[in-house]
């Protein structure tokens, strides 16, 4: 490429005072030409020092701008930034994530060589303490979370990626993020992208690491919310549904029903006990494998609990979502708004790019 495309880095933020400085340091230290990038931090009315930290960076570096997000949720923050973006490329960044110095350059190169409409790297967790390290190991395991971007080590076209980097024309064609979805908005957007013929590419050359949850309660709340909002994604896009989406809720129902079934229908109750014992065996095997692979110390004792919280939290959330959104299976869904079409802004700055 004779001229590198201008990149807009978008950072949704709410109460990230502990991490936003390190995140901005890694973004501003990119080996990408500084005159070819801007950084839009969109704050969801933080009540800690997050805004003050970003304002200080903005005073020192004109590439940084602080925008407001009164709705306080991630999809509205992303949409606010995309509408304000000047870049030919939009790159999402999270406030508790740090990036290798060549992250943006590798992302642009991945868009060019793959011809994809969204690229991203693997989601590499960074623990902290015994529980945090156990969460890191569990979320990096295929048994913990099945999505390839949590543990992928090879270039591959995939269903979804961590964060994301898009030519701006993707939002002109596909629309913006769905602001109903407190969680799973990236999952829903990437499905719409693929439905229209777009392609998503994962490359381990885009290196980053994020600070995962460090407490069991926060982890349970996170995966519970993922489960609840996955129901709405499935309702909006029924063809996205897969058998694996129903394994965690089926397990939760087995937990809830095994006791009553033992009393009322002993044969079915015994099948439930066998299923739960089989799951316990899988938990033990996965915990041993993860501990040996990572050389875990004190954290290995927390692995069974962490695996169980991930699965039960997501499954319980999905069951609650089925109840909460039970009347919305056949509602017509509005099309998310699109952004302004800018003639001549195709993929990587080439004219007239189409999906």
C-alpha positions in Angstrom: 0.0 0.0 0.0 1.4 3.4 -1.0 -0.6 5.2 1.6 -1.6 3.6 4.9 -5.3 4.1 5.7 -6.4 6.4 8.4 -7.5 4.4 11.5 -10.0 5.4 14.2 -9.5 3.5 17.4 -12.7 3.4 19.5 -12.6 2.6 23.2 -15.9 2.1 25.1 -15.3 2.9 28.8 -17.1 3.0 32.1 -15.2 3.0 35.4 -11.9 1.9 34.0 -9.6 4.2 36.0 -7.4 1.3 37.0 -6.7 0.2 33.4 -7.4 3.0 30.9 -4.0 4.6 31.3 -2.2 1.4 30.4 -4.6 0.8 27.5 -4.0 4.3 26.1 -0.3 4.0 26.5 -0.2 0.8 24.4 -2.5 2.4 21.7 -0.5 5.7 21.5 2.8 3.7 21.4 1.8 1.9 18.2 4.4 1.8 15.4 1.6 3.0 13.1 2.2 6.6 11.7 0.8 8.9 14.4 -0.7 11.3 11.8 -2.7 8.4 10.4 -4.8 7.6 13.5 -7.2 9.0 16.0 -8.4 7.7 19.4 -12.0 8.1 20.5 -12.7 7.2 24.1 -16.5 7.0 24.8 -17.3 7.3 28.4 -20.5 5.8 30.0 -20.8 8.4 32.8 -18.0 6.9 34.9 -18.1 7.7 38.6 -14.5 7.0 39.2 -11.5 8.9 37.8 -11.7 7.5 34.3 -12.7 10.8 32.6 -10.0 12.7 34.4 -7.4 10.2 33.2 -8.5 10.4 29.6 -8.8 14.2 29.7 -5.2 14.4 30.8 -4.1 12.2 27.9 -6.2 14.4 25.5 -4.4 17.5 26.8 -1.0 15.9 26.0 -1.9 14.2 22.7 -4.3 15.8 20.1 -5.1 12.3 18.7 -7.2 11.5 21.8 -10.8 12.7 22.1 -13.3 12.0 24.9 -17.0 11.5 23.9 -20.0 11.0 26.1 -22.3 7.8 26.2 -25.4 8.7 28.3 -26.9 5.2 27.7 -23.8 3.7 29.5 -23.7 0.4 27.5 -21.1 -0.8 25.0 -23.1 -0.9 21.8 -24.2 2.7 22.1 -20.6 3.7 22.9 -19.4 1.9 19.7 -22.1 3.5 17.6 -21.3 7.0 19.0 -17.7 6.5 18.0 -18.4 5.0 14.6 -20.6 8.0 13.7 -17.9 10.4 14.8 -15.0 8.4 13.2 -12.9 10.1 10.5 -11.0 6.9 9.7 -11.2 4.6 6.7 -10.6 1.7 9.2 -12.4 1.4 12.6 -10.6 -0.6 15.3 -12.3 -1.5 18.5 -10.2 -1.5 21.7 -11.4 -2.3 25.3 -10.2 -0.3 28.3 -8.8 -3.3 30.2 -6.8 -4.5 27.2 -3.1 -3.8 26.3 -1.7 -4.2 22.8 1.5 -5.1 21.1 3.2 -2.1 19.3 2.4 -3.6 15.9 -1.2 -4.5 16.6 -2.8 -1.9 14.3 -0.2 -2.4 11.5 -0.8 -6.2 11.6 -4.5 -5.6 11.5 -4.3 -3.5 8.4 -2.0 -6.1 6.8 -4.5 -8.9 7.7 -7.4 -6.9 6.1 -5.3 -6.5 3.0 -4.0 -10.1 2.6 -7.2 -11.9 3.6 -9.8 -9.7 1.9 -11.9 -10.0 5.0 -14.4 -7.5 6.3 -13.4 -7.9 10.0 -10.1 -9.1 11.5 -9.0 -9.7 15.0 -6.5 -11.6 17.2 -6.9 -14.2 19.9 -8.4 -13.2 23.2 -5.4 -13.7 25.6 -6.4 -13.5 29.2 -4.2 -12.0 31.9 -4.9 -13.3 35.4 -3.9 -12.1 38.8 -4.0 -14.0 42.1 -5.1 -17.6 42.5 -8.7 -17.0 41.3 -7.7 -14.7 38.5 -5.1 -17.2 37.2 -7.7 -20.0 37.3 -10.1 -17.8 35.3 -7.3 -17.2 32.8 -6.6 -20.9 32.3 -10.3 -21.9 32.1 -11.3 -19.2 29.6 -8.3 -20.2 27.4 -9.4 -23.8 27.4 -11.7 -25.3 24.7 -13.7 -27.0 27.5 -14.2 -23.7 29.2 -15.3 -21.7 26.2 -15.7 -23.3 22.8 -15.1 -20.2 20.6 -11.8 -20.5 18.6 -10.8 -16.9 19.2 -10.2 -17.8 22.9 -7.4 -20.3 22.1 -6.7 -20.1 18.3 -3.0 -20.2 17.2 -3.4 -20.1 13.4 -4.7 -17.8 10.7 -8.2 -18.9 10.0 -11.6 -17.6 8.8 -14.0 -17.8 11.7 -17.5 -16.9 12.9 -16.4 -14.1 15.2 -13.2 -12.5 16.7 -12.1 -10.7 19.8 -12.6 -6.9 19.5 -12.4 -6.3 15.7 -11.1 -4.1 12.9 -13.3 -3.2 10.0 -13.2 -1.0 6.9 -15.7 1.7 7.6 -17.8 0.8 4.6 -18.9 -2.4 6.5 -21.1 -0.2 8.7 -22.5 1.5 5.7 -23.7 -1.8 4.4 -24.4 -3.9 7.5 -25.5 -1.1 9.9 -24.4 -0.3 13.4 -24.4 -2.4 16.6 -27.7 -3.4 18.1 -28.3 -1.1 21.1 -30.8 -3.4 22.7 -28.1 -6.0 23.4 -26.3 -5.2 26.7 -24.1 -8.2 26.0 -23.4 -10.3 22.8 -23.7 -7.2 20.5 -20.5 -8.3 18.7 -21.8 -11.8 18.2 -25.0 -10.4 16.7 -23.2 -7.9 14.5 -20.8 -10.6 13.1 -23.7 -12.8 12.3 -25.3 -10.0 10.2 -22.0 -9.4 8.5 -21.6 -13.1 7.5 -25.3 -13.3 6.5 -24.6 -10.5 3.9 -21.5 -12.4 2.6 -18.9 -10.8 4.7 -15.9 -12.7 6.0 -14.2 -12.6 9.4 -10.5 -13.5 9.8 -8.5 -14.4 12.9 -4.7 -13.9 13.0 -2.4 -14.5 16.0 -0.2 -11.7 14.7 -2.6 -9.2 16.2 -1.4 -9.6 19.8 -3.1 -8.2 22.9 -4.0 -9.3 26.4 -6.9 -8.3 28.6 -7.4 -8.3 32.4 -10.0 -11.0 33.1 -12.3 -11.2 36.1 -10.5 -11.9 39.4 -13.4 -12.9 41.6 -16.0 -15.7 41.4 -19.0 -13.4 41.8 -17.9 -11.1 39.0 -17.2 -14.1 36.8 -20.7 -15.6 37.5 -22.4 -12.3 36.8 -20.5 -11.9 33.5 -21.4 -15.3 32.1 -25.0 -15.1 33.4 -25.4 -11.9 31.4 -23.9 -13.6 28.3 -26.5 -16.4 28.7 -29.5 -14.0 29.1 -28.6 -11.9 26.1 -27.7 -14.9 23.9 -31.4 -15.7 23.8 -32.2 -12.3 22.2 -29.5 -12.9 19.6 -31.0 -16.3 18.8 -34.5 -14.7 18.6 -33.3 -12.1 16.2 -31.3 -14.7 14.1 -32.8 -18.2 14.6 -30.4 -19.7 12.0 -27.5 -18.8 14.2 -28.7 -21.3 16.8 -26.6 -24.4 17.3 -26.9 -27.5 19.4 -24.0 -26.4 21.6 -26.1 -23.4 22.8 -28.4 -25.7 24.5 -25.8 -27.9 26.4 -25.3 -25.5 29.3 -29.0 -24.8 29.9 -29.7 -28.6 29.6 -27.1 -29.1 32.3 -28.7 -26.5 34.5 -32.1 -28.1 34.1 -30.5 -31.5 35.0 -29.2 -30.0 38.2 -32.6 -28.5 39.1 -34.7 -31.6 38.1 -32.5 -34.6 39.2 -33.6 -34.4 42.9 -37.4 -34.2 42.2 -37.1 -36.9 39.4 -35.4 -39.3 41.9 -38.6 -39.0 44.0 -41.2 -39.0 41.2 -39.6 -40.9 38.3 -36.6 -42.8 39.8 -35.4 -44.1 36.4 -35.1 -40.6 34.9 -33.6 -39.4 38.1 -30.8 -42.0 37.9 -30.1 -40.9 34.4 -29.7 -37.4 35.7 -27.3 -38.6 38.4 -25.2 -40.4 35.7 -25.1 -37.2 33.6 -24.0 -35.1 36.6 -21.3 -37.6 37.5 -20.0 -37.7 33.9 -19.8 -33.9 33.9 -17.9 -34.0 37.2 -15.4 -36.3 35.6 -15.0 -34.0 32.6 -14.5 -31.1 35.0 -11.8 -33.0 36.8 -10.0 -34.0 33.5 -10.2 -30.5 32.1 -8.8 -29.0 35.3 -5.9 -31.5 35.4 -5.1 -30.8 31.7 -5.2 -27.0 32.2 -3.1 -27.1 35.3 -0.5 -29.3 33.7 -0.4 -27.2 30.5 0.0 -23.9 32.4 2.0 -25.1 35.3 -0.6 -23.9 37.8 0.3 -23.4 41.4 -2.3 -22.3 44.0 -4.7 -21.5 41.2 -5.3 -25.2 40.3 -7.5 -25.7 43.3 -10.0 -23.1 41.9 -10.2 -24.6 38.4 -13.2 -26.9 39.0 -15.2 -24.1 40.6 -14.3 -21.7 37.7 -15.3 -24.2 35.0 -18.5 -24.9 36.8 -19.3 -21.2 37.2 -18.7 -20.5 33.5 -21.0 -23.3 32.4 -23.7 -22.9 35.1 -23.7 -19.1 34.9 -24.2 -19.1 31.1 -26.7 -21.9 31.2 -28.8 -20.4 34.0 -28.7 -17.0 32.2 -30.0 -18.7 29.0 -32.9 -20.4 30.9 -33.8 -17.0 32.5 -33.6 -15.4 29.1 -36.0 -17.9 27.6 -38.5 -17.0 30.4 -37.8 -13.2 30.3 -38.0 -12.9 26.5 -40.6 -15.7 26.0 -43.1 -13.4 24.1 -40.5 -12.1 21.6 -39.8 -15.1 19.3 -42.0 -13.9 16.5 -41.7 -10.1 16.8 -40.4 -8.4 13.7 -36.9 -6.9 14.4 -36.0 -3.4 13.3 -33.0 -3.0 11.1 -30.1 -1.3 13.0 -29.3 2.1 11.5 -26.4 2.6 9.0 -23.8 5.3 8.9 -23.3 7.9 6.3 -22.0 6.5 3.0 -18.7 8.2 2.0 -18.1 7.8 -1.7 -14.6 6.6 -2.4 -14.0 4.9 0.9 -13.7 1.3 0.1 -11.6 -1.4 1.8 -8.2 0.0 2.8 -9.1 3.3 1.2 -9.7 2.0 -2.3 -12.8 3.5 -4.1 -16.1 1.8 -4.2 -15.5 -1.2 -2.0 -18.5 -3.6 -1.8 -19.1 -6.4 0.7 
